[in-house]
């Protein structure tokens, strides 16, 4: 991602070696992170500096299941949204900033 307006979208799902691990990771993700963001009606936002600088080059947005996240997934593939709608998940979007074109 080198120019303004570029982004990538990631789908974060709990994982584990066993079904019990997945259930436990889902519970941790839900209670420790998703519930907080939903109660605050917020997304997690982090600015990432370009290597060797203090200037933000990327912004990482973390969304729990919400209208924006669901619409974003549905635009990619309605079946994808259908498959993950019963799961605990986060949508993570990494976007370039206006400053990143000069990095």
N, C-alpha and C positions, 0 to 999 in steps of 0.2 A: 504494500500500500504506500504509494509514493506521492499521489496528487490529492488536492482538495476534493472532498466529496466521496472518496473511496471508503468502503466499509466492508466488514465481513460479519456474518452472523453465526453464532455458535449455539448449539443446543446442549445444555449441561444436564446430564441425567445421573442419578446415583448408580453406583456399580459396586460389585463385590464378588467374592469367590463363590459364595453360596447365596441361596435365596434369603436366608436369615440376614446375611451381610447387607443385601440390597434393601431389605425392609428396614434394618437399623439405620443405614445411611439415608434413606428416605425420611425417616423420622427426624434425624439430626438436621437435615437440610430444611425440612418443614418448620421445625420448632426453633431452630437457631437463626434462620435467615429469612425464609419466605414469609413467615408470619409477621416478622418485624417490618419488612418492606410493605406488606399489604396493610398493616395497621397504620403505618405512616403515609400510605398511598404515595409511595415514592419508589424510585429506582436507585440502585447503587451507582454512583458515578465516581470515576477515578481518572485523573489526568496523568498521562505517562509522558515523561520527557524523552526527547530524542537522545540517543547515545552520545555522551560527552557534553551535553548541554543541560541547562535548567529550563529550557523552553519546551512547553507542552507540544507534542507532535501527534499524540493520539488521545482519544477519550474512550474509556471503557464504560459502557452502560450495562447494568445488570438488572433484568426485569423478572419479577415473579410472574406466575400466570396472571394475566390481566388482559384487558381489551387490546392494548397495543401489541403485546407479545403474541396473543392468539391470532390477531389479524396478520402480523408479520409471518407467522408460521403458515397460515392459510394461503397467503400469497405465493409461498414457495410450493406448497403441495397440501391441498385440503386433507388428503389421506394422512399426511404426517401429523397434522393437528389432531385428527381423529385418534390416531394411535397413541399420542402422548397425553391426550386430555385426561386420562385416568391416572397418569403418573405424576410424581413430584419432579418438577423441572424448573430450570431457569433459562431465559433467553439472554445471551450475552452479545452485545454489538460493540465491535471495535471500529471506531471511525477516525479518520484523519481530521486534523484541525486546519484552520486557515494558515497556520505557520508551517505545516508539514511539507508544503511544496518547496520550501527553501532548504529543507534538511537534506 
